Amino acid sequence: MADSQSTPSQFEVHDASVLAHAREVIDASPSLRLVQQEVVNAVRRNEIWRGEECLNLLAPEAPTSPVVRRLLSSEIGTRAAEGHIGAVQRWFVGTRYIDEVESLCVELLKKVFHSNYADHRLIASMLGNLTVYTALTQPGDTVMSIPQPTGGHSANREIGPAGIRGLRICDVPLDPVTLDVDLDAFAETARREQPKIVALGASMTLFPFPIREISEIIAPWGGKVFFDGAHQLGLIGGGQFQDPLGEGAAVMTGSAGKTFSGPQSGIIVWNDPELTAPIANTIFPVIAATHQVNRVAALAAAAAEFLAFGTEYMAKIVSNAQHLAGALSEQGIRVLGADRGYTRTHQVILDVHEFGNGMEVARKLEEANIITNKNLIPGDRPEDWDRPSGLRIGTTEVTRYGMGDAEMETIAGLIGDVLSGRRAASAVKADAIALRRAFPDLHFCFEAPDSL
């Protein structure tokens, strides 16, 4: 058996010093019960710091409602339910109430996204991308997707599901300044390469894509548009972004844990009945077997809340993003998309190269309890991933806690103080904590019942 302890010659992808500290804690503890308590303590420390004392501006995160959180720890999460909904399709008996939960989830998702079909079993949105590539392509097929320095995500590139499927990947040409698809260049490339799928998905996304035009260009050879809405999913459901399925996309995937503000989960929706068998049969039994029924229950509850509050919630997210972007620009920070109103999503993208690089700036802001993330922007190279020129921020969490225009002005001022060096991070930190604590209550959700 291999030695579980790290040695100088052992390759480790994780930070060796962090793992070494964990080993020291385990080895020094007189009891495994105390080791378990260390885990609990770390969770609690994160809950206090990230949950109560930080201004969270991470675009991929959103706080879940009290009902969603309770369902994630519910008894149903100990139950297995392999197969499709219905007694005959299940591998196990005893799933009558699980069928109720899962069918409610499916029908609620259809309502949110105005789709004919939806599936609830993907535990992560990346698996939705893998589902699409497995169901709709064969190894060796050509697909087109957005490269990473202009906003694309690894899910649709060589190092992600598209590459694992053995697909040949070509770039969707984007204007490096506006981040718009260059339709003339796209048409030329697409007609030459004849991609089976064009994947429109971006982790840095400010404005809608020309889905209808792209669909028309690739239609002659049966090409399909796949919209990876990981970040925009809530905005789409809330009517604040484009409607990919309505504009010609064959299938849409996304993450429930971002703007949709549900549990960490993948969602996939489509309209064409001919896609149902290949998609469903890829999800089960290829990608998902037991699929965390507590997560499905939480997803259904989040979808019900979204139908009740999503339109107002998503509109406020976008309004806050636009207001924050303008306020940051007034602080002397370069904001992408300034000539177009900055953004049509929850995201604001900053070029912070004059203040260091994206990693250095994010770390400085972290010292002030302002949480953001480094990001590649046009002009960066893929190898600049660790130290890119950009910073990505989002307004989902601060919006759900009830913040508005005035608070966006305040947050921009705090960021400007840190980047310009006008104030020490410790002084800004005190203000960030005070602002966060002034908004303790979640909005755009139902009150939790006394018991579940």
N, C-alpha and C positions, 0 to 999 in steps of 0.2 A: 504494500500500500504506500502511496506517495506521502511524504511528510507534508502536513498541512501548514507548517511554519515557513514563512518566507526566508529565503536565503539570498545572498548577494547575486547569485547567478540565476535566480528564478525571475522570469518575466512576469510583471504585474501591471495591468492597465490602470489600476487604481493608485491613488497617492499612497506610497509605501509608508510614510510617516503617520498618516491617519489610521491605516490598518494596524501599524505597530502599536499605537496608543490603545486601540480596541483590544489587542491581544494582552497588553499590560493590565487593562482593567479586568479582563476575564481571568488571567492567571493570578492576579493579586487578590481576587475576591475569595473569601472563605466559603461562599455558598452560591450555588447557581440561582437560588431565589433572589439573592442580592444582585446578581447579574441581570436577571429579568427586571428588577427594579431600576437598574441603570437605563434599560431601554425605555421604561415608563418615564423616567426623569428626563431623558433626552426629548421624548415626545412632548412632555409638558413644557420644557424650556422653549421648544420651537413654537408651541401654542401661545405662550406669553409674548415672546419676542416678535415672531412673524405675524401672529394673529392679533396682537393687541397694541404693539408699539411701533410697527413699521408702516410706512406708506408704500403699499405694494403696487408697483407700476409694471409688473410683469405681464406682458400680453397673453401668455398661455395659461394664466391662472384666473380663477374666479371663486369666491366663497360660495359654498353650497348652503341651502336653506336648512333650518332645524329639522324639518321632516326628512329631507334627503339624508342628513347625517345620521339620524336615528335608524333609518332603514338600512344603512350600510352596516350597522352592527346588529341587525335583527336575526332572529332564529332561522329564518328562511335561508340565510346564507350558508348554513351547514348542510343544505339539501342539494342533491345532484339531480339534474334533469337533462340528460343527453337526448338529442334528437329534436325533431320539429314539434310544434304545439299539437296536442291531441293524443289521446290514449294509445291509438294504434301506432303512431309515429315515435312514441317514447320507448326507450330501452328499459325504463323502470316503471313499476306501478307506484301509486301513491302520489301522483303529481297533479291531482285535480285542481288544487288551489294555486299551484305554480302555473298551470295553464291559464288560470284567471289572470294572474299577475302579468304573465308574458303577453297574453292577447291584448290586455289593456295597454301595455307598453307599445306594441306594434301599431294599434289603431290610433293612439295618441300621436305617435311620430308621423303617421300618414297625415293627420290633421295639421300638424305644425308645418310640414313641408309641402302640403298639397300634392302628395305623391300617391300613386297607386299601390306601391309596395315599399316596405321598410323591414329592416332586420335589426335585431336588438342584441345579438349574441357576441359581438366583437368587443373584447375587453380593452382594445386600444385602437385609435384611428389608423395607426400604421398598418394594422391587420386588415382594415378596409381597403387600403391601397393594394396589399398583397392579394386580397380577394379579387379585386378588379383585374389585376394582371394575370392571375391564375385562371379566372373564368373566361376572360375575353381575348387572351393571346396565347400563342405557342412560342416556345423558345426559338430565337432567331428572328422573330417579328421585329419590325421597326416601330418605335414610339418616339414622340417628341415631347419634351418637357422643358421647364424653365431652369436655366443654370443658377447655381446658388449665389454668386455675387450680385445678381439682379433679383434676388428674392426667392428663388426656388428652394425646395427642401430635398434632403437626401432620400426621402421616401420614394421619389420619382427619378432618382439618378442611379448611377452605377453601383453605389455602395448601399443601396436600399432594396426594397422589394422588386423594383423593376430590374435591377442588375441581377439579383438572385434568380429571377425567372429566366435569365439568359436572353434578355431583350437587347436589341441594338438601339441605342439612345442618341437622338439628335436634339440640338437646342432649338427651343422656340425663340426666335429673334426678338429681343426687347430693346427699345430705345434706352441707352444707358443713363439718360438724364431724366426723362419723364416716366420711365418704367412701363410704358405702354408697349403692347405688342406691335411690332412693325409689320403690318398686314401685307405690304408688298413683298417684303423679304420672306415672310412666312409662306405666302402663296407660292413663291418660287421654290423654296426648300421643300414644302409639302408635296408639290406636284412632282418633284424629282424623287423624293424618298418614299412617298405614299405610305405614311404611317398608319398602322392599324388603330392606334389610339393617340390622341393628343391630350396630355395631362396638363390641366391648368390648375396649378396649386402653388401657393407661395406662403412661406412663413413670414415674409415681409410683404405686406399687402396694403396698399393705400386706396386704390381705385378699381372699379369693375373692369372685367375683361371683355373683349369683343367675341363672346361665345357664338352668337348667331352667325357672324361673318366667318368664323373659323369652321363652324359646322358645315356651312355651305361650300367652303373650299374643299373639304375632305370628303364630302358626300359621294362624289363620283366613283370612288373605289371602295365605298363602304366603311370609311374611317369613322371613328366615334370619338366624341369629346367626353373625357372623364374629368369632372370637376372635384378637385381635392379641396373641400371647404373646411379644413381643420380649424382655421382661425375664424372664418366668416360665418360659421354655421348658424350661430344665434342671430347674427345680423340678417342673414337670409330668411330665417324663419320669422323674424320680426319685421320684415318688409323694409329694412334699411339698407339693403345691398341689392344686387341683381338677383334674378330668379334663374339659376342655372338650368334646371330641368325645363322650365318654360321657354328658355332661350335656345334650347337645342342640345344640352348635355344629355348623354344617355344614362349616366349614373353619377351620383354625388356621394362622397363620403365626408366624414368630419368627426371632430372630437366634441363630445358632450361636456368636457371639462373646461372649455375655454369660454367664448362668449355665451354659449348656451347655458352655462352656469349649473351644470348637473354633475354627476359623479364622473370620475375618470373613466371614459368609455368611448367606444367607437360607434358610429351610426352610419348606415348605408341606406340610400333610398333610390328608387328608380321607377319608371313608368311602363316600360315595354314588357309585356308578358313573356316574350321570347327570352328575356334575360333572367327570368325568375329561376328556372331550373339550374342553369350554370352557376348563378350567384349563390343560391341557397345550398346547392350540393357542394360548393366549394367551402362555404362557411362550416357546414356539417356534412361529412365527418372530417374534412381536411384540416380546417384551421381551429375550430372550436368544438370541444366536447362538453364537459361541464363548464358552464359559462358564468358562474357567480350570480346566482339568482337574487341575492341581496342587492347587487349592483343593478340588475334589471328592475327590481322594485323601485330603487332610488331613481333610476332613469325615467320610469313611468311617472313618478311623483314630480320630478323636475319638468317633464313635458306638460303635465297638467298646470303647473305654476306658470310655465312659459306661455301657454295659451291664454292664461288670465292676465299676465303682466308683461309679456314679452315685447309688445309693440312699444309701450311707453318706456320700458327699460332700455331697449336697444336704441331708441331715438336719443335718449339721454346720454348713453355711452358715446355715440358719435358726436353729439353736441359738445360734450366735455372734451373729447379728443381734439376737436377743431379749436376750441377755446384755449386748451392747454398749449397746443402748437403755436397759436398766435402769441400767447404770452411768453413762451420760450424764445420765439423769434425776437420779441421786444427786449429780451435779456441779452441779445447779441449772439445767440446760438443759432447756427445754420440748421434749418429744418427743411427736409426734403418735401417737395410738392407745394412749395409756397405759392407758386403762380396759379395753382388750381384749388386753393382753399385748404391746402395741406393734406387732407385725408377725407375719405368717405367711410372709414372703418373705425375700429377702436384703437388703432395704432398710430403712433407718431414716431417718425424716424429722424434721428439727429445725426449730423456729421460733426463729430467731436475731435477730429484729428488735431486741431489747433490747441486742444487742452490735454493732449497725450494720445491715447488710443482708447478704443472701446472698453477693453478690459480694465485699464487704469482708471478710467472715469467711473465705470460701474463699481469698482472697489472703493473709490473715494465716496461715492454716494451711499454705498452700503455702510460706511463708517457713520454716516448721518442718518441711518435708518430709512433710507430711500432705496427701494429695491428695483433694479432695472436689469437689462442684459445687453452684453456686447452683441454686435451684429455686423455681418458683411454688408457693405453698401457698394453701389457702382463705383468702379475705380479700384476696389480691392481685388486681390487675387485669391483664389481658393485656399492657397497656402497661408493667407493672412488670418485664417480662422481664429487662432488663439489671440491675436492682437489686431482686430479689424479697426476700421476708421469710424464705425457707426455704433449707435446706441438705439435700441428699440424699447419703447415704452407703450403701455396700454392703460386704458381707463376703466376696465371692467370692474375691478374690485372696488376702487374708490367710489364709483358710481353706485354700486349696490349698497354701499354704506351711507349713501345719501348725500354725497358731496356734489357741488355744482360749480357754477362759473366763478364765484368768489374764491372757492377752495382751489380751483385750477390756477387762478392768479397767484395764490399763496404758494402752491407747490412749485410753480415756475420760478418764483422768487427764491425759494429755498435751493432749487437746483442751480440757479444762476449764482447764488452766494457761494456754493461749493466749487463750481467750475471756475469762477473768476477769482477765487481766493479772498473774496471780501470778508468772509467770516470763517472761523475754524469749524471743522466738521462737528466737533463736540457741541458747539453753540447751536448749529443747525439741527443737530440730533434732538436737542431738547424741544425745539419748536415742532419737529416732525412728530415726536411722541405726543405732544399736546394736541396737535391737530387730529391725529388718529384717534386719540381717546375721546375727543369731542364728538365722535360719530360711532357710537358703540353698536347701533342697531342695524340689522339687515333690512333692506327694503325689497319690493317687488317679489314677495313670496307670502304664502299663507302662514299664519301662526301655527306652531306645533301643538297638537292635542296633548292633553295631560299624559296620555299613554298611547303606545302603538301596539 
